[in-house]
Amino acid sequence: MAEFLKVAKADELSPGQARRVDVHGKRLALFNIDGNFYALEDTCTHKDGPLSRGTVAGDQVTCAWHGAKFNIRTGEVRPSRAPRHRPLQRSADGDRYRDSGLAKAVECDPAEG
């Protein structure tokens, strides 16, 4: 069973913002979209740019390096040559995330904001 790890408090990330978090040596981009939290690997699938430094507009992040665009909720790449990202799995309460490749999870607890 995956272990859940807390990586941020909800009030540390305003809606429309992103930040990098490190979990067991893996870089993740954590996003706040209208008060809901999502996480993707913090590496653009096009040229490895940091998605946490990209521009967030709605539920889309645009890589700052070459403009590849990803749906933050699904990891799907928007029209571009970059391969699709695999989003992390959200827990039932929506506060924790897990990825089978990490065998770990990240958590953002709104109650502790």
N, C-alpha and C positions, 0 to 999 in steps of 0.2 A: 504494500500500500504506500502511496506517495506521502511524503512528509510535507506539511504546509509551513511556510516561512513568512514572517511579517517583513515587508520591505519598506513600507511607508505608512504615514498617517494620511487620512483623506484630506485634511486641511493643508497638507504640504504641496498639493498639486491642484491648482485652480482649473476649472473647466477650460478646455481648449489648449491645455499645456501638456508637455511631455517631459520626462526625465529619464536618465539612465540609472538602472539599478544593476548590481552584480549579484548573482546567485550561483554559488558553487563554481566560480570561474567562468560563468556564462553571462554575457552582456545582454540585458533586456531593456526594451523601451517600454515604459509605463505611461499610459495616456489616460486623461480624464476627459470623457466626452459627455457633456451634460450631466455630470455627477455620477456617471458609470465608469468603472475602471477596466481597462484592457491592457494586455501586454503582448508584445511581439518580440522576437529576437531583434536586438538592436543593430542588425546588419542588413543593409539593403542587398537583396538578392542579385542586383545588377553588378555593382562594383564594390560591395562591402562598406558603403558609407553608413554613418551612424544615423538611424532613423529618429533617435531621440533629439537630434539637432535639426530635424526637418521642419517644414512648415505644416501646421495642422489647420485644416479648414473643414469644418463639419466632422464627418467620420473618416476623413482621408488625411494621410500624411504624405508629403512630397519630400523625397530625399534631397538634401541640400547639395549633394555632389553632382548628380546628373539628371535630377528631375523625375526619377521613377516614382510612381504613385501607388499607394496601397490603401485598401479599405482596412481601417483599424479594427473594426468589429470582426471581420472574417479572415483577414490576411490576404485576401484576393488582390492580385496586381491589377491596376487599372491599365487601359491600353498602353502597352510598353513592351519591351523585350525582356524585362525581368521576370524570373520564375515566381510563382505564387509562394507566399509565406504561409507557414502553418501556425495558426494562432494557438495560444495556450488555452487549455480547457478551464472554464469557470466553474466554481463550486456552486451548489444550489443556492447559497445565500449571496452569491455574486461577489464576495469579498476575497476569495482565494483563487489562485490559478495553478494549473499543473500542466506539465508537458512530459509525455512519456519518454522523450529523449533525455530530459533532465532527471526524471524520476523524482522530482522535487516540485514544489509549488511556491508561489509568492502570494502575499496577502496584503490587502489594504483595508484596514478596519475603520469604517466611518464612525463607529461608536466611540472610538478613541480620538477622534478628530479634535 
